[in-house]
């Protein structure tokens, strides 16, 4: 689990709630019509911008990718594919059948190689998978950036609605202050959704997409060298560019007995 995402989200919400409780009751900041305007309006604008399947897929991907640390570290992948390269040198490409992996993309690459497909077809299939994965992340990121852009604007729209209602009751000066507070709550709701939820999730999806793309390129490069029958240590040297200089020690695979 990506604990930092959860910690950041909880900490951000907690800070805002504590600020609300400093000099007032939490109920002071709750206004059902204003909340309905922001949530309903933002959802409506999102549906105008994107198709419903894209929106649903974006939420599924956000909660599965942003809150789960499922992307392996490059150093771990390099050591794993280095072991696979040693297996291929010793047993041939069919020896990979007995070496399953938790990485779905690497498992797909192994299956394609074991099935006897030519290297060109394997690379094309992996490249298409990489492209489709990148597109899914891109659409999800755009959905949350769209929510982050729409929520404050809808909040301001709700504030304008509240101000108009307030101006219609100027004959009662005692109602101006409470009415103004209620009008401003919609702006608060919009900023809260955008700055604490939507935009941070969009940035996290972008980061996860970059990590996923890097790992898939690493795997594609490694499978290409494995199918060419190159030395595992040469392959490790080639893949060492995917990690920092400090992480390159210990990447070379140990020879099997």
N, C-alpha and C positions, 0 to 999 in steps of 0.2 A: 504493500500500500504506500502511496506517495503521501507520507504524513505531513509534509510541509504545506501541501495544498489545503488539507483539512485544518491544520494549525492556523494558517493565514486567514482562512475564511472565518473560523470561530473567533480568532483574535480581533479581526476587523469588526465583526458584528458585536462582539462583547464591548469593545471600546465605544462604539456608537451608543449602545444601550446604556452603558454606565454614564455617558455624557448626558443622555436624556434624563436619567434618574437623579442627576446631581441637584437640580433645583425644582423638579416637577415630577408628577406621576407619569408612569409610562402610558397611561390612558390618555394623557394630554396629546400625545403624538399619534394617536390612533383615530383615523377618520375613514370610515368604511366607503363613503362615496368617492373620496379622493383616491383611495387605494384601488377601487374598482376602475376609476378612470385611467390610472397609470397602467395597471396590469392588463385590463381589457384593451386599452388603446395600443399598448406596446405589442400585445399578441396579434392584434388586428393588422398593424403595420408590418409585422414580421411575416404574416401570411400573405400580405400583398407583395412583399419582396421575394419570398421563397415559396416553393411548393411544400405542402404539408409533409410528404415523406422526407424531404430534406430537413425540415425542422425537427421531426421526431428522431431522425437518424443523428442529427447534431447533438441532441440532448443525450441520447444513448452513448455516443462516442465520448462526449464530454465527461460523463460520470464514470465511464469505463477506462478512459485514458488519463484524465486529469487526476483522478483519485486513486489510480492503481499504478504502481511503478513496475509496469510489465516490460519495459524496454531494457534489454540486457546492456551491460557496459561493453564497449568495444573490446577491451582487454579480455573479458571473459569469452567473447565470441571468437577472438583470434586464437586463444588457447584451444577452444573446442574444434574449430575447423582445422587447426594444426594437428590435433589428434586424428581427425578424419583423414587428413592427408597421409599420415603414417599408416593408417589402416588400408588405404587404397594402394600404397606402395607395397604393402606386405601381402594383401589378399585380393587385390583387384577391386574394381568399382562395385562388384556385387557384395563385397565385404561390408558395405555401408548399411545393408539390410539389418544387420544385428546391432546397429548403433542409433537408436531413436534419440530424438532431441525434443526439448520443450518449445523451441522456437518454431513457430508455424511456417515462417518463410523458409528457414533452413530445411525443415522437414520436406517442404514442397520441392526444394532444389534437390535434396537427396533422392526423393521418389522419381523425379524426372531423370536423374542420372542412372539410377538402378534400372529403370524401365528401358534403358538402351537408346534414348533419344540422342540425336547428334548435338554437339555443343552449340551450334547456331540456334537450334530450336529451344534448347534449355535457356540460353541467354535471352531469347526473345520472350519466352514465357515469363521469366523473372522480371524482365524490364516492364512488361505489361502489368504485372502485379504491383511493381513499385509505383508505376504511374497511377493506377487505380487507387492505391492507398493514399498517395499524395493528394489526389482529387477529393477523396472523402474527408481528409483532414482540412483541406482548403474550404470546402463548402461549410463544414461545421464551424470553422473559425469565422467565416463571413457571417454566418447566422448570429453568432454571439456578438460580433462587432456591430451588426445591424441592431441588435437589441440594445447594446451600449449606446448607440447613437440615437435611437428612437426614444428610450425611456426618459432622458432629461427633457427632450422636446415635448413629449406628451405630458410630463409633469408641469412644464411651463404653461402648456395649454390649459391644464386643470387649474393652475393658479389664476390665469386670466378669467376663466369661468367663475371662480370664486370671487375675484375682484369685482366683476360685473354684478354679481349677486350682492356683494357688500355695498356697492354704490347705490343700489336700489333701496337700501335701508339706512341712508345717511340721516334720516329724520330721527333716528335713535342712536345718539353718540355712544351709549354704553355698549352697543353691539359691534362697534367698529373694530375694537381690539380683538375680541374672540374670532370675528369673521376673518380678519386679516391673518390670524394664526392658522386657521383652517385652510385658507387659500394657499398659504405657503407650504403646507404639508405635502401637497402634490409634487412640488419641486423637490422636497426632501426625499420622497419616495423614488422619484425618477433618478436622482443622483445616487441614492443608495443602491438601486438595482444595477445601474451602469458601472459605478466605480468599485463596488465591493463584490459583485457577482459576475456580470456579463463580460466586461473588458478583461479582468484578470483571467477568466476561463479562456477567453480568446487568445490571450498571450500564452497561456499554458499549452493550449492546443497547438499553437505555432511551434513552441519548443519541442513538444512531443513529436510533431510531424518531422522536424529536422532530425531528431534522434532516430526516428524510425527509418527515414530515408538514408541516413548515414549507415545504419546497420545493414540495410538491404543492399546498398552498394557494396559494402564490405563482403557480405555473403556472396553476392554475384561475382565479385572479383576473385574470391577464394575458390569458388566452384569452377571458374574458368581455368585457374591455374592447376587445380586438382585434375580436371579432365585432360589437361595437356600433359600430365604426368611429371610436373616440375617438382624439384626437391622441396620438401616441407619447410626447411629452414629458409630457402629462398622466398617461398611464399610468405613466411612470417615477416621477413625483412620488407617485402612489398606492402604488407598490411600494416606495418608499424607506423605508417604515416597517418593512420586513423586515430592514434593516441598521442598523448603528450610525451616529450622525451623522458619525463620522470616515470612514466608507466611502461616503458619499453623493456625494462629488465624483467626477465622471467617469462617472456612471451614465447620463446622457442619451445616447441613441444619436446617432451622427453621421449626417447626411443623406447618402444615396447620390447619387452624381453622376448 
